[in-house]
């Protein structure tokens, strides 16, 4: 059964979003069912997950509290090179199955056997899922706007289902964290996040991301993240004195 209940955090009382269990009926109103819902009967929709209900202008989604990232075609993901063959990189994208990047899907003119000159083991990239095959392998590409090898920076990880809360509606959450900490941030749909900036600013940005991760199910989160960042204003390099 859906419910709203308070959660004590220090002296603050926070209300959660609508929490549902698998099989709970979800009221759609005039909206359409999308992710995390299944039809049960002619007009009844139920939750497939233990998670929270998220309503947008057109759709209702159930966002699970936990879950493994499963690649989908078109996803933008952050991956780490874990092995190199004669013509392709094997990439860890935080998924259960292998991901591959062929040299023909990289932006460089590469000769077979010469891949290490461009990306070596341990290097990170922001890539796009190009396709998936019958054994669940995903093929990646770096041939699109914004895709590239990632130089420097810091990588942090969150659970993939919480990525939408990190990004926020129309990018509001991640853009606020970027702007207030003067950092560059790239969020992969697989739950890996790349940050770059001065060390102190990056630490504060990570603290804000941790707050979102831990309280993703609550209401009023944007205001609390903003309050956290404003409380750190004197520590952030780049703020006007």
Secondary structure, DSSP 4 states (H G I P E B T S, - for coil): --B--EEEETTEEEEB--EE-TT-B---TTSEE-TTEEE-SSS-EEESSSEEEEE-SSEEEEEESS--B---TT-EEEEEEEEE-SSEEEEE-SBSS-EEEEGGGSSS---TT-GGGT--TT-EEEEEEEEE-TTS-EEEE--STT-EEEPS-EEEE--GGGHHHHH-GGGHHHHHHHHHHT-EEEE-TTSEEEEES-HHHHHHHHHHHHHHHHTTTBSSHHHHHHHHHHHTGGGSTT---
